[in-house]
Amino acid sequence: MIPEVIVTPLVTHSDDRGWFREIVRLSTLTECKILHGRSNPGQLSWTLTHPGVIKAFHLHERQDDVFCCVAGAIQLALVDLRGVRLEDYRDALGLDFHYGEGGMVRRSRPTFPDERIQTVFLSADDPKAVVVPAGVAHGLRVLGNTPA
């Protein structure tokens, strides 16, 4: 587990009209210092990615991200680059991963120890939010045959 990466189950409130799910409450994130005491979380975004697509790796130096999956399922890969020299990012992001039956597997060149690598599975059926702190590279892969 990467320090300061927070995985939180999302609560769904259902009735005969449908359901409501709160993904993020900015005041709570700030009060709990989940966003490391910053009162401005940066941005709220929504992306749709097609089956078989891998989007990797992306990094913010001063912005935390909060991920959730509202449709389909994804595998979120995280690599902790905090404390890594900027000129080392290129090699760090070139980690040699492949996806096998058991999920993401490192082929060779173990650039980082396991405690700097984390995988989180997110889906619409098992709602969770993941806080990814600044300095942690992240990428995702769509699982299954539907967009996520």
Secondary structure, DSSP 8 states (H G I E B T S, - for coil): --TT-EEEE--EEEETTEEEE----HHHHHHTTTTTT-S-----------TT-EEEEE--SS--EEE--SSSEEEEEEEE-TTS-GGGHHHHHT-EEEEETTEEEEEE---S-GGGEEEEEEESSS-EEEEE-TTEEEEEEEESSS--
